[in-house]
Amino acid sequence: MRTLVRLVVLVAVLLSSVALAPVASADDTGTADPSTGPTPAASADPGAGAGSGIDTSGGADPSADPVADPTDPPTPTPLVPFTRIIRNPVNPTRVSAGSVVPSVFKFRAEDPAVPNVPLTGATFECRILGPGKRGIWERCPGGVRDEATYSDLVGGTFTFQVRATYLGKTGEGSSEFTWQVLDCTTTMTLCKVTAPDHYAPTAGASFNNPTGTSPAQRRNLTHVIRTINSMPGYAVRNQAVCDPRNVPSTIRISLYSLTDMPVARALQAASRRCISVQVLMNSHLNATTTPAIRFLQHYLGASVTDPTGVRRSFAHRCHYGCRGGGTLHAKFYLFDSRLVAPGGTKITKTVMVGSSNMTSNASKVQWNDLYTVRGDATLHAQFLSMFLRMQRDRDEYRTFRFTDGIYQTTFTPLTPNSADPTLATLNSIHCAGATGGTGYAGHTVVHINMHAWFGVRGYAMAKRVRDMYDAGCYVKVLYSFMSWSVYKKLTYGTGSRMSVRRTIFSRHGGIHATLYSHFKMIAASGVVGTNRAASVVWTGSNNFTNDGVKFDEVTMRIASRAAWAQYVNQFAFITRTRTSGTYASFAEPIGGGRAVDAGV
């Protein structure tokens, strides 16, 4: 009897100990927030005692079961736990230094009857209420059992809630915390880092195939677009926030023609992310004739400068060339970022150079190349220094040559009365004595894939190439626009060591070319300079024509067997795909860089 009395007293004491659950979090030390005060937990089963939080419906009832042994312990019953947030983010939190400061919550489950003692074995669900959130209960993010991490909040007021499940019972109440995340409406440093793509541009050569599928045709354009879209910037609501003195990434492009709207839209979106986007174009197209230029100049501006200095972004048409006296023909693409994009992509000190413009001609009509070098700070600085000279848009007849390891880059227009750098390149190739697995049977092998080859300068190049053949070189030529005099100089009286084939064709008997090579490439395997085992490629924008030294042009020398193999393999692929040994000539396509025959 005394045992039964003691049990009844114990139950009464337990029923009088009503647990209260706070709705606001504790601070980082784990102590309760005294400013909020306790809030009653969710009501429990009235039959078990108001607010007890203990379900005794399945336990022993001594008054109803006289045969029960009062000394037996009661049957364990599931508890209804409440949760306490023991760590929360600074209120308000913010986006800092270009990336979101994670909002991290730590919590634990407690027995309402025994507060401040964590229950082991509890599981948790979380939800967040606020802008862009679904507000549903789900597994707590972050992968830690008693912790939730939110790092994808741009800005607004949010409420975090968490509830625990223990021994099959889910707490009816939940602990919650409301806080603000500051967005970037007032300063760029509060903005979330963003990029719509996560592309890591592949180093080495990229080639399109105008006779292939649309992805094969647009391979070089896609290579540039995806790189643009992977440059990290800030998720701003208004570009007025962007700080031109503190940009997250830079894009610098020099090219002859830009008519492709997907490229234009990618550049505009990049500038919208506070990226510095600066484009130099030739003047043969304008905003009236070309929607892509009209679009870019509307959003980026047409002028390099404004009253405060050089603009953060612009799409500028150079006046009859940037440094030369006629045409901006150099094609190069520079990318650099100081931030890591979401997904871990970081594109730094990246240079692309070759023959490809950003046009439908460049994809559907022409064979083109782009060679990519990633992470070379010296090479990027060399190209950037030339871009900065070009953006002045004033005549500067001066040749610049840069060296960086295996790369040597030449920018024209030519310094008056100086030697032709392309002829010097051909003169550096010698035909006998190839070693180290290069050349063929001790003779140097030369591949030339040339878009335009004519005029007095072109004939001088042809004479040098013919001399190389006569000295024992194996010479293979692919050409597009070649004069008859050059063709005869190369082919008259030659044998099997000389191959000259055209890549130029016109559909349906038209007068304009609808397929041709746009390369400006020389590749040599054998003796180059004093190196008897050289594998070297020259690529860029310089044609074998009179104007090739007068215009803004670029040629990059790449002393790499891997690069040489890529270009020679593409040479062979073009040869197999569509070439002819019969001479022919067609007019250049018209239409401002837009393909005249969409069926090509």
ZAMARGU-4260 file (C-alpha; in steps of 0.2 Angstrom, whole numbers, plus 5000, padded with zeros to 4 digits):
<rodrens>
0) 5000/5000/5000 | 5014/5012/5004 | 5022/5008/4987 | 5006/5012/4978 | 5004/5029/4988
5) 5022/5033/4983 | 5018/5030/4965 | 5003/5041/4965 | 5013/5055/4973 | 5027/5053/4960
10) 5014/5054/4945 | 5006/5070/4953 | 5023/5078/4954 | 5027/5074/4936 | 5010/5081/4930
15) 5013/5097/4939 | 5030/5100/4929 | 5023/5107/4914 | 5037/5110/4900 | 5036/5126/4891
20) 5044/5128/4874 | 5052/5144/4867 | 5048/5150/4850 | 5063/5161/4848 | 5081/5155/4847
25) 5094/5155/4860 | 5110/5165/4857 | 5126/5157/4851 | 5131/5152/4868 | 5115/5141/4870
30) 5107/5151/4883 | 5089/5156/4881 | 5084/5173/4874 | 5077/5182/4889 | 5068/5195/4878
35) 5056/5183/4871 | 5050/5174/4886 | 5043/5156/4886 | 5029/5151/4875 | 5018/5136/4880
40) 5021/5120/4870 | 5007/5112/4860 | 4993/5105/4870 | 4994/5087/4874 | 4981/5073/4876
45) 4969/5081/4889 | 4967/5063/4897 | 4985/5064/4901 | 4985/5080/4911 | 4985/5098/4903
50) 5001/5103/4895 | 5011/5088/4902 | 5018/5083/4885 | 5017/5065/4890 | 5005/5052/4882
55) 5000/5039/4896 | 4986/5031/4887 | 4996/5016/4885 | 5003/5015/4902 | 4998/5005/4918
60) 4983/5011/4928 | 4984/5003/4946 | 4966/5008/4950 | 4959/4999/4935 | 4970/4984/4936
65) 4970/4976/4954 | 4980/4962/4949 | 4995/4973/4942 | 5010/4973/4952 | 5013/4991/4957
70) 5031/4988/4959 | 5033/4984/4940 | 5039/5000/4931 | 5027/5008/4919 | 5028/5003/4900
75) 5039/5016/4891 | 5029/5028/4880 | 5034/5039/4866 | 5038/5057/4871 | 5033/5072/4862
80) 5049/5082/4861 | 5051/5100/4858 | 5066/5108/4848 | 5077/5122/4854 | 5088/5132/4842
85) 5104/5134/4851 | 5114/5143/4837 | 5107/5155/4823 | 5115/5167/4811 | 5118/5185/4814
90) 5102/5195/4813 | 5102/5202/4799 | 5114/5192/4789 | 5121/5197/4772 | 5130/5193/4756
95) 5148/5198/4759 | 5164/5199/4748 | 5154/5192/4733 | 5147/5177/4741 | 5133/5173/4752
100) 5137/5171/4771 | 5128/5155/4775 | 5114/5156/4787 | 5118/5141/4799 | 5106/5135/4813
105) 5110/5122/4826 | 5097/5114/4836 | 5092/5099/4848 | 5077/5090/4854 | 5073/5089/4872
110) 5061/5080/4883 | 5048/5093/4889 | 5049/5085/4907 | 5068/5087/4907 | 5073/5103/4898
115) 5091/5107/4893 | 5095/5089/4891 | 5097/5083/4872 | 5088/5068/4867 | 5099/5056/4857
120) 5091/5047/4842 | 5080/5061/4837 | 5078/5066/4819 | 5073/5083/4812 | 5064/5092/4798
125) 5066/5110/4793 | 5057/5123/4783 | 5060/5140/4778 | 5047/5153/4774 | 5051/5168/4763
130) 5055/5174/4746 | 5058/5160/4733 | 5055/5146/4746 | 5041/5133/4745 | 5038/5133/4764
135) 5037/5114/4766 | 5044/5103/4779 | 5059/5093/4772 | 5076/5086/4777 | 5086/5099/4784
140) 5099/5106/4771 | 5118/5104/4774 | 5120/5085/4778 | 5122/5087/4797 | 5110/5079/4808
145) 5106/5093/4820 | 5111/5108/4809 | 5104/5117/4794 | 5113/5128/4782 | 5106/5140/4769
150) 5118/5148/4757 | 5106/5152/4742 | 5096/5167/4749 | 5097/5183/4739 | 5088/5194/4750
155) 5072/5197/4760 | 5064/5192/4777 | 5064/5173/4781 | 5058/5162/4795 | 5066/5146/4799
160) 5057/5132/4808 | 5063/5115/4814 | 5054/5101/4823 | 5060/5084/4830 | 5054/5066/4829
165) 5058/5054/4843 | 5052/5036/4846 | 5040/5038/4831 | 5032/5054/4838 | 5034/5071/4829
170) 5033/5087/4840 | 5018/5097/4837 | 5027/5113/4841 | 5043/5119/4833 | 5056/5132/4837
175) 5058/5146/4824 | 5068/5161/4821 | 5065/5176/4809 | 5079/5186/4802 | 5083/5197/4787
180) 5095/5193/4773 | 5102/5209/4765 | 5102/5210/4746 | 5113/5220/4735 | 5101/5235/4731
185) 5113/5247/4738 | 5131/5241/4736 | 5138/5228/4725 | 5148/5219/4739 | 5132/5213/4746
190) 5127/5204/4730 | 5126/5185/4727 | 5139/5178/4715 | 5130/5170/4700 | 5134/5163/4683
195) 5121/5155/4671 | 5133/5141/4666 | 5147/5131/4673 | 5158/5128/4658 | 5177/5126/4660
200) 5184/5130/4642 | 5195/5117/4635 | 5213/5122/4632 | 5220/5119/4614 | 5212/5120/4597
205) 5193/5121/4593 | 5187/5118/4576 | 5170/5120/4568 | 5163/5109/4554 | 5152/5119/4542
210) 5146/5103/4533 | 5140/5095/4550 | 5126/5097/4561 | 5121/5113/4569 | 5131/5110/4585
215) 5146/5105/4574 | 5144/5121/4564 | 5143/5132/4580 | 5156/5123/4590 | 5168/5139/4591
220) 5153/5151/4594 | 5147/5139/4608 | 5164/5138/4615 | 5164/5157/4617 | 5146/5159/4623
225) 5148/5146/4636 | 5164/5154/4642 | 5155/5171/4643 | 5140/5163/4652 | 5152/5155/4665
230) 5160/5171/4670 | 5155/5175/4688 | 5146/5191/4692 | 5134/5198/4704 | 5115/5195/4705
235) 5110/5214/4705 | 5093/5221/4703 | 5100/5237/4695 | 5116/5240/4686 | 5118/5256/4695
240) 5125/5246/4709 | 5139/5240/4699 | 5156/5247/4703 | 5167/5250/4688 | 5182/5251/4699
245) 5179/5234/4707 | 5172/5222/4694 | 5171/5203/4697 | 5176/5198/4680 | 5182/5205/4663
250) 5179/5200/4645 | 5189/5209/4631 | 5185/5204/4613 | 5192/5210/4597 | 5185/5204/4580
255) 5180/5209/4563 | 5161/5204/4563 | 5148/5201/4576 | 5131/5197/4570 | 5126/5182/4581
260) 5112/5186/4593 | 5115/5172/4605 | 5133/5180/4607 | 5126/5197/4609 | 5113/5192/4622
265) 5127/5182/4632 | 5138/5198/4632 | 5123/5209/4638 | 5119/5197/4652 | 5137/5197/4657
270) 5137/5215/4659 | 5121/5214/4668 | 5131/5204/4681 | 5142/5219/4684 | 5156/5211/4673
275) 5166/5223/4662 | 5162/5218/4644 | 5172/5228/4631 | 5171/5224/4613 | 5180/5231/4598
280) 5173/5228/4581 | 5177/5234/4563 | 5167/5248/4555 | 5159/5239/4540 | 5144/5234/4550
285) 5133/5246/4561 | 5118/5247/4572 | 5107/5251/4557 | 5112/5236/4547 | 5115/5223/4561
290) 5103/5219/4575 | 5116/5211/4586 | 5127/5227/4585 | 5111/5238/4588 | 5107/5227/4603
295) 5125/5228/4611 | 5127/5246/4608 | 5110/5250/4616 | 5114/5240/4632 | 5133/5242/4633
300) 5136/5259/4624 | 5145/5263/4608 | 5158/5274/4616 | 5174/5268/4625 | 5174/5283/4636
305) 5162/5294/4646 | 5165/5309/4657 | 5172/5298/4671 | 5184/5289/4660 | 5184/5272/4651
310) 5167/5264/4653 | 5165/5248/4662 | 5157/5240/4646 | 5156/5245/4628 | 5153/5239/4610
315) 5164/5250/4600 | 5166/5251/4581 | 5184/5256/4577 | 5185/5270/4564 | 5194/5261/4549
320) 5204/5250/4560 | 5209/5253/4578 | 5228/5255/4575 | 5230/5252/4557 | 5223/5263/4543
325) 5210/5251/4536 | 5202/5237/4545 | 5201/5229/4562 | 5204/5211/4557 | 5212/5203/4573
330) 5201/5190/4582 | 5205/5187/4600 | 5195/5184/4616 | 5201/5187/4633 | 5193/5181/4650
335) 5198/5184/4668 | 5189/5183/4684 | 5194/5185/4702 | 5179/5175/4709 | 5174/5157/4709
340) 5158/5154/4701 | 5144/5143/4709 | 5149/5125/4705 | 5168/5129/4707 | 5172/5136/4690
345) 5185/5149/4690 | 5191/5156/4673 | 5207/5166/4674 | 5219/5173/4662 | 5212/5164/4647
350) 5216/5169/4629 | 5207/5163/4613 | 5215/5167/4596 | 5211/5161/4579 | 5201/5164/4563
355) 5183/5164/4570 | 5172/5179/4570 | 5155/5178/4579 | 5144/5176/4564 | 5133/5163/4554
360) 5146/5164/4540 | 5159/5158/4553 | 5148/5143/4557 | 5138/5138/4542 | 5150/5143/4528
365) 5168/5144/4534 | 5180/5132/4542 | 5187/5141/4557 | 5199/5138/4572 | 5200/5145/4590
370) 5215/5141/4600 | 5213/5143/4619 | 5227/5145/4632 | 5221/5145/4651 | 5229/5152/4666
375) 5244/5160/4657 | 5245/5177/4666 | 5259/5183/4655 | 5251/5179/4638 | 5234/5187/4644
380) 5244/5203/4650 | 5252/5204/4632 | 5235/5203/4623 | 5227/5215/4636 | 5240/5228/4633
385) 5237/5227/4615 | 5218/5228/4617 | 5221/5244/4628 | 5231/5252/4614 | 5218/5247/4601
390) 5203/5255/4611 | 5211/5272/4609 | 5205/5270/4591 | 5219/5280/4583 | 5232/5276/4570
395) 5248/5268/4576 | 5258/5260/4563 | 5269/5249/4574 | 5273/5231/4575 | 5273/5223/4592
400) 5281/5206/4596 | 5279/5197/4613 | 5287/5180/4619 | 5280/5169/4632 | 5287/5152/4633
405) 5281/5142/4619 | 5270/5157/4613 | 5276/5171/4602 | 5263/5184/4596 | 5265/5197/4583
410) 5253/5211/4581 | 5252/5223/4566 | 5250/5235/4557 | 5268/5234/4552 | 5281/5247/4557
415) 5286/5256/4541 | 5301/5250/4532 | 5302/5234/4543 | 5303/5216/4538 | 5287/5206/4534
420) 5285/5195/4549 | 5275/5181/4539 | 5289/5180/4526 | 5301/5179/4540 | 5291/5164/4547
425) 5292/5155/4530 | 5311/5159/4529 | 5314/5151/4546 | 5308/5134/4539 | 5322/5124/4532
430) 5319/5108/4522 | 5333/5096/4526 | 5340/5088/4542 | 5323/5084/4552 | 5326/5073/4567
435) 5317/5067/4583 | 5302/5059/4574 | 5298/5075/4565 | 5296/5078/4546 | 5296/5064/4534
440) 5312/5054/4529 | 5323/5069/4536 | 5313/5082/4526 | 5303/5095/4534 | 5284/5094/4531
445) 5274/5110/4529 | 5255/5112/4530 | 5247/5129/4524 | 5228/5132/4526 | 5226/5150/4519
450) 5209/5159/4517 | 5216/5173/4505 | 5232/5172/4495 | 5235/5184/4481 | 5243/5201/4477
455) 5261/5206/4476 | 5264/5200/4494 | 5254/5184/4491 | 5265/5181/4476 | 5281/5183/4486
460) 5274/5171/4499 | 5271/5158/4484 | 5289/5161/4478 | 5296/5157/4495 | 5285/5141/4497
465) 5290/5135/4480 | 5308/5138/4485 | 5305/5127/4500 | 5298/5113/4489 | 5313/5114/4478
470) 5324/5113/4493 | 5316/5096/4498 | 5301/5101/4509 | 5285/5092/4508 | 5271/5105/4506
475) 5253/5103/4507 | 5241/5118/4504 | 5223/5121/4506 | 5217/5137/4499 | 5201/5147/4497
480) 5203/5164/4488 | 5219/5161/4478 | 5224/5171/4462 | 5229/5161/4447 | 5246/5167/4447
485) 5249/5161/4464 | 5241/5144/4460 | 5253/5142/4445 | 5268/5147/4454 | 5264/5134/4467
490) 5259/5120/4455 | 5268/5121/4439 | 5281/5107/4436 | 5279/5100/4454 | 5278/5082/4459
495) 5270/5072/4473 | 5279/5082/4487 | 5267/5097/4483 | 5249/5096/4485 | 5237/5111/4482
500) 5219/5109/4484 | 5204/5121/4486 | 5191/5122/4499 | 5180/5134/4491 | 5164/5129/4483
505) 5147/5137/4478 | 5131/5128/4478 | 5119/5128/4463 | 5131/5136/4452 | 5131/5153/4461
510) 5144/5166/4460 | 5147/5168/4479 | 5156/5155/4489 | 5145/5145/4501 | 5159/5134/4508
515) 5177/5138/4511 | 5191/5138/4524 | 5194/5154/4534 | 5210/5148/4542 | 5226/5158/4542
520) 5238/5143/4547 | 5255/5137/4544 | 5261/5121/4553 | 5279/5114/4551 | 5287/5098/4557
525) 5305/5097/4555 | 5318/5111/4555 | 5313/5128/4561 | 5326/5140/4565 | 5340/5130/4574
530) 5328/5117/4580 | 5329/5101/4570 | 5315/5092/4579 | 5302/5106/4579 | 5283/5105/4579
535) 5276/5122/4577 | 5260/5130/4572 | 5256/5148/4567 | 5238/5154/4568 | 5228/5170/4569
540) 5220/5182/4557 | 5234/5187/4544 | 5231/5182/4526 | 5244/5181/4512 | 5238/5198/4504
545) 5245/5215/4502 | 5234/5221/4516 | 5239/5208/4528 | 5253/5220/4536 | 5243/5236/4535
550) 5228/5231/4545 | 5225/5226/4564 | 5231/5208/4563 | 5237/5195/4575 | 5248/5179/4573
555) 5252/5168/4587 | 5266/5155/4585 | 5264/5139/4596 | 5279/5128/4598 | 5269/5112/4604
560) 5268/5095/4596 | 5251/5093/4603 | 5245/5109/4595 | 5253/5104/4579 | 5245/5087/4579
565) 5228/5095/4582 | 5230/5107/4567 | 5237/5094/4555 | 5223/5082/4560 | 5210/5095/4556
570) 5219/5099/4539 | 5217/5081/4535 | 5199/5081/4540 | 5195/5096/4529 | 5204/5088/4515
575) 5194/5072/4516 | 5178/5081/4519 | 5177/5093/4504 | 5191/5098/4493 | 5196/5098/4475
580) 5213/5098/4465 | 5204/5108/4451 | 5207/5127/4452 | 5192/5138/4455 | 5187/5155/4461
585) 5171/5162/4468 | 5167/5179/4476 | 5167/5182/4494 | 5149/5180/4502 | 5139/5196/4505
590) 5127/5200/4519 | 5138/5207/4533 | 5144/5191/4540 | 5127/5182/4538 | 5127/5166/4528
595) 5120/5168/4511 | 5114/5150/4510 | 5107/5143/4526 | 5107/5126/4518 | 5126/5124/4519
</rodrens>
